[in-house]
Amino acid sequence: MKTGKLSPDQIAAYHKYGYINAAGLFTKEEIDLLRRAAKEDRALDKNSFSKDDGSGANVRLALWNHPGDGIYGMFARSHKLVDSVEQLLGEEVYHYHSKMIMKDAKVGGAWAWHQDYGYWYQNGVLKPDLCSVFIAVDPCTVENGCLQVLKGSQTIGRIDHVLTGDQAGADMERVEVAKQRMELVHCVMNPGDALFFHGNLLHASDRNNSENPRWSMICCYNAKSNDPYKESHHPRYTPLSKVSDDMILKTGITRFEDDSSNVAWLDVKKDESARSLATNVETQTS
């Protein structure tokens, strides 16, 4: 058994329900540093892009593949995060990618119901042996569009995804049936909480109609044995160099001014999974 911060009960709940919330995984000091870094990061802002939710509202985000040595990398490479993912997947994992979701007050759009593996299947990832970790940078409330999940929906298996606006969403016929049979949970979270969820868990979020922002960082990991069989815009197996948890604050203090200087920002135009879905939709509707 891999060592991490999760209890046997949390691990069992993850496998049964498809997600668990590790409340307070990151301290107030750590998450305050991440919030300050992200919201003052001109490179993050410059490399962000928007996705239309189909109603005219947009969600802004920025993505990167390799975690790097700055503050974002220290979170993604920290023992308490990576070891916990390895507890859940039962083997060595590597960093598949990370993203900052910037759902701003009053204007932040919704995310359609989807499975992460619904996207990543297009990238040559053979099995859904991936785990995403949603780190609350701001408070996540019902009013500002917190994450919603269908409890246990990872057991459905992969659902076909189609484009709605700029976003790929799961086949709504199946989603509607799943909503009738499974509990819908609003994941209200405090800054520093970390929600671990399965690659096939159905999840979504509403538009932010509140006066408060809802920023979050999501770190995604793939099992080593699930190395993609073809190249894509996200990496194949790349050994992950973990760092001690105290490096979050040490790096933030010493390198705050250039914390994203070595981030390899992902060009949305190279998103193979989105392009594959768009091609499929064009084929189906032509």
C-alpha positions as CSV (number, residue, x, y, z in Angstrom):
1,M,0.0,0.0,0.0
2,K,1.3,3.4,-1.0
3,T,1.7,5.9,1.9
4,G,-0.3,9.1,1.8
5,K,-2.7,11.3,3.7
6,L,-5.8,9.3,3.0
7,S,-7.4,6.9,5.5
8,P,-8.6,3.4,4.6
9,D,-12.2,4.7,4.9
10,Q,-11.5,7.5,2.5
11,I,-9.9,5.1,0.0
12,A,-12.9,2.8,0.2
13,A,-15.3,5.7,-0.3
14,Y,-13.3,6.8,-3.4
15,H,-13.7,3.4,-5.0
16,K,-17.4,3.2,-4.1
17,Y,-18.5,6.7,-4.9
18,G,-15.8,8.0,-7.3
19,Y,-14.6,10.9,-5.2
20,I,-13.6,12.0,-1.7
21,N,-12.9,15.4,-0.2
22,A,-9.7,15.7,1.8
23,A,-10.7,18.7,3.8
24,G,-7.8,21.0,4.8
25,L,-5.2,19.0,2.9
26,F,-3.4,22.3,2.3
27,T,-2.9,24.9,5.1
28,K,-4.3,28.4,5.1
29,E,-0.7,29.7,4.6
30,E,-0.1,27.4,1.7
31,I,-3.4,28.2,-0.1
32,D,-3.1,31.9,0.5
33,L,0.3,31.8,-1.2
34,L,-1.2,29.9,-4.2
35,R,-4.1,32.4,-4.4
36,R,-1.7,35.4,-4.4
37,A,0.6,33.8,-6.9
38,A,-2.1,32.9,-9.3
39,K,-4.0,36.2,-9.1
40,E,-0.9,38.3,-9.6
41,D,0.6,36.0,-12.3
42,R,0.7,37.9,-15.5
43,A,2.0,34.9,-17.5
44,L,-1.0,32.9,-16.2
45,D,-3.4,35.6,-17.3
46,K,-1.6,36.0,-20.7
47,N,-1.8,32.3,-21.4
48,S,-5.4,31.8,-20.3
49,F,-8.2,31.2,-22.8
50,S,-12.0,31.0,-22.6
51,K,-14.5,28.3,-23.4
52,D,-18.0,29.2,-24.3
53,D,-20.5,27.2,-22.2
54,G,-23.1,27.2,-24.9
55,S,-25.1,30.0,-23.4
56,G,-22.7,32.8,-24.2
57,A,-20.9,32.8,-20.9
58,N,-17.3,31.8,-20.7
59,V,-15.0,29.9,-18.3
60,R,-11.4,31.1,-18.3
61,L,-8.6,28.6,-17.8
62,A,-4.9,28.0,-18.4
63,L,-3.2,24.6,-18.8
64,W,0.3,23.2,-18.6
65,N,1.7,19.7,-18.9
66,H,4.9,19.5,-16.8
67,P,4.6,20.8,-13.2
68,G,7.9,22.7,-13.1
69,D,9.8,24.1,-10.1
70,G,7.6,27.1,-9.2
71,I,4.7,27.3,-6.7
72,Y,2.3,25.4,-9.0
73,G,4.8,22.6,-9.4
74,M,5.4,22.4,-5.6
75,F,1.7,21.7,-5.1
76,A,1.5,19.2,-7.9
77,R,4.7,17.4,-6.8
78,S,4.1,17.5,-3.0
79,H,4.2,14.2,-1.2
80,K,0.9,14.8,0.5
81,L,-0.8,15.2,-2.9
82,V,1.0,12.6,-5.1
83,D,1.3,9.9,-2.4
84,S,-2.4,10.2,-1.8
85,V,-3.2,9.8,-5.5
86,E,-0.9,6.7,-5.5
87,Q,-2.9,5.3,-2.6
88,L,-6.0,5.6,-4.7
89,L,-4.6,4.2,-8.0
90,G,-2.4,1.6,-6.2
91,E,0.8,2.3,-8.1
92,E,3.3,5.0,-9.3
93,V,1.6,7.9,-11.0
94,Y,2.9,10.7,-13.2
95,H,1.7,14.2,-13.8
96,Y,-0.7,14.3,-16.8
97,H,-1.4,18.0,-16.7
98,S,-2.6,20.8,-14.4
99,K,-4.9,23.7,-15.0
100,M,-6.1,26.8,-13.3
101,I,-9.9,27.4,-13.6
102,M,-10.7,31.1,-13.2
103,K,-14.4,31.3,-12.7
104,D,-14.7,35.1,-12.1
105,A,-17.6,36.8,-10.2
106,K,-20.8,37.4,-12.2
107,V,-19.2,36.3,-15.5
108,G,-17.8,32.9,-15.0
109,G,-19.6,30.3,-17.1
110,A,-20.8,26.8,-16.4
111,W,-19.1,23.5,-17.2
112,A,-21.2,20.9,-18.9
113,W,-21.7,17.4,-17.5
114,H,-18.7,15.4,-18.5
115,Q,-16.1,12.7,-17.6
116,D,-12.4,13.6,-17.8
117,Y,-11.8,10.2,-19.4
118,G,-14.3,11.2,-22.0
119,Y,-11.7,13.7,-23.3
120,W,-8.6,11.7,-22.5
121,Y,-9.8,8.5,-24.3
122,Q,-9.1,10.4,-27.5
123,N,-5.4,10.8,-26.5
124,G,-4.6,7.1,-26.6
125,V,-5.1,6.5,-22.8
126,L,-6.3,2.9,-22.7
127,K,-8.0,2.7,-19.3
128,P,-9.6,5.2,-17.0
129,D,-6.9,4.8,-14.4
130,L,-6.5,8.5,-13.8
131,C,-7.3,10.7,-10.9
132,S,-7.9,14.5,-10.9
133,V,-7.5,16.6,-7.7
134,F,-9.6,19.8,-7.5
135,I,-7.8,22.2,-5.1
136,A,-10.1,25.0,-3.8
137,V,-8.2,28.3,-4.1
138,D,-11.3,30.3,-3.3
139,P,-14.4,29.2,-1.3
140,C,-16.6,27.0,-3.5
141,T,-20.3,27.5,-2.8
142,V,-23.5,26.7,-4.6
143,E,-23.9,30.4,-5.4
144,N,-20.5,30.8,-7.2
145,G,-20.7,27.5,-9.1
146,C,-19.1,24.8,-7.0
147,L,-18.3,21.4,-8.5
148,Q,-21.3,19.0,-8.8
149,V,-20.9,15.3,-9.0
150,L,-23.2,12.3,-9.5
151,K,-22.3,10.0,-6.7
152,G,-21.1,6.6,-7.9
153,S,-21.4,7.5,-11.6
154,Q,-17.8,6.3,-12.3
155,T,-19.3,2.8,-12.4
156,I,-21.3,3.6,-15.6
157,G,-18.1,3.5,-17.7
158,R,-17.1,5.9,-20.4
159,I,-19.9,7.8,-22.0
160,D,-19.7,9.3,-25.5
161,H,-19.0,13.1,-25.5
162,V,-20.1,15.8,-28.0
163,L,-19.3,19.5,-28.3
164,T,-21.7,22.1,-26.8
165,G,-20.3,25.6,-27.5
166,D,-16.6,25.2,-27.0
167,Q,-17.0,22.5,-24.4
168,A,-17.3,18.7,-24.7
169,G,-20.1,17.2,-22.7
170,A,-21.4,13.7,-22.0
171,D,-24.4,12.4,-23.9
172,M,-27.2,14.1,-22.1
173,E,-29.7,11.2,-22.6
174,R,-27.5,9.0,-20.4
175,V,-26.7,11.9,-18.0
176,E,-30.4,12.5,-17.4
177,V,-31.0,8.8,-16.6
178,A,-27.9,8.9,-14.3
179,K,-29.4,12.0,-12.5
180,Q,-32.6,10.0,-11.8
181,R,-30.7,7.0,-10.4
182,M,-27.8,8.6,-8.6
183,E,-27.4,11.3,-5.9
184,L,-26.4,14.7,-7.2
185,V,-23.9,16.3,-4.7
186,H,-22.8,20.0,-4.6
187,C,-19.2,19.9,-3.4
188,V,-19.1,22.9,-1.1
189,M,-15.4,23.4,-0.2
190,N,-13.2,25.7,1.8
191,P,-9.8,27.0,0.5
192,G,-7.2,24.3,0.9
193,D,-9.7,21.4,0.6
194,A,-8.8,18.9,-2.1
195,L,-11.4,16.8,-3.9
196,F,-9.9,13.6,-5.5
197,F,-12.1,12.1,-8.3
198,H,-12.1,9.2,-10.7
199,G,-11.6,9.7,-14.5
200,N,-15.1,8.4,-15.2
201,L,-17.0,10.4,-12.5
202,L,-19.7,12.6,-14.1
203,H,-19.2,16.2,-12.9
204,A,-20.3,19.7,-13.8
205,S,-20.6,23.2,-12.4
206,D,-23.1,26.1,-12.8
207,R,-22.4,29.6,-13.8
208,N,-21.0,32.0,-11.1
209,N,-23.8,34.4,-10.4
210,S,-22.3,35.6,-7.1
211,E,-20.1,38.5,-6.2
212,N,-17.3,36.2,-5.4
213,P,-14.7,34.5,-7.6
214,R,-14.3,30.7,-7.7
215,W,-10.7,29.9,-8.7
216,S,-9.4,26.4,-8.4
217,M,-6.3,24.4,-9.5
218,I,-6.8,20.9,-10.8
219,C,-3.9,18.5,-11.0
220,C,-4.4,15.4,-13.1
221,Y,-2.4,12.2,-12.8
222,N,-2.2,9.0,-14.8
223,A,-1.0,5.6,-13.6
224,K,2.4,4.5,-14.9
225,S,1.0,1.3,-16.3
226,N,-1.6,3.3,-18.2
227,D,1.0,5.0,-20.4
228,P,-0.8,6.2,-23.6
229,Y,-0.1,4.2,-26.7
230,K,0.2,7.2,-28.9
231,E,1.5,10.8,-28.7
232,S,-0.8,13.6,-27.9
233,H,-0.8,17.1,-26.5
234,H,-0.5,15.6,-23.0
235,P,2.6,13.6,-22.0
236,R,3.2,9.9,-22.0
237,Y,4.8,8.4,-18.9
238,T,7.3,10.9,-17.4
239,P,8.8,10.1,-14.0
240,L,7.6,12.6,-11.4
241,S,10.1,14.0,-8.9
242,K,8.2,14.4,-5.7
243,V,9.1,17.2,-3.2
244,S,8.7,17.5,0.5
245,D,5.6,19.3,1.6
246,D,7.5,22.2,3.2
247,M,8.8,23.1,-0.3
248,I,5.5,24.8,-1.0
249,L,6.2,27.6,1.4
250,K,10.0,27.6,0.8
251,T,9.5,28.0,-2.9
252,G,6.8,30.5,-2.6
253,I,8.9,32.7,-0.3
254,T,12.1,32.5,-2.4
255,R,10.7,32.4,-5.9
256,F,7.4,34.2,-5.9
257,E,8.4,36.8,-8.5
258,D,9.1,34.1,-11.1
259,D,6.9,31.3,-10.0
260,S,5.6,30.5,-13.4
261,S,8.7,31.3,-15.4
262,N,9.4,27.7,-16.3
263,V,5.8,26.7,-17.0
264,A,5.2,25.2,-20.5
265,W,1.8,26.6,-21.1
266,L,-0.4,24.4,-23.3
267,D,-1.6,26.0,-26.6
268,V,-5.4,25.3,-26.8
269,K,-5.0,24.9,-30.6
270,K,-3.1,21.7,-30.0
271,D,-5.8,20.1,-27.9
272,E,-6.1,16.8,-29.7
273,S,-9.0,15.5,-27.6
274,A,-11.1,18.5,-28.4
275,R,-10.2,18.3,-32.1
276,S,-11.0,14.6,-32.2
277,L,-14.4,15.2,-30.7
278,A,-15.1,18.1,-33.1
279,T,-14.2,15.8,-36.0
280,N,-16.6,13.1,-34.7
281,V,-19.4,15.6,-34.3
282,E,-18.8,16.9,-37.9
283,T,-18.9,13.3,-39.2
284,Q,-22.1,12.6,-37.3
285,T,-23.9,15.7,-38.4
286,S,-22.7,16.0,-42.0
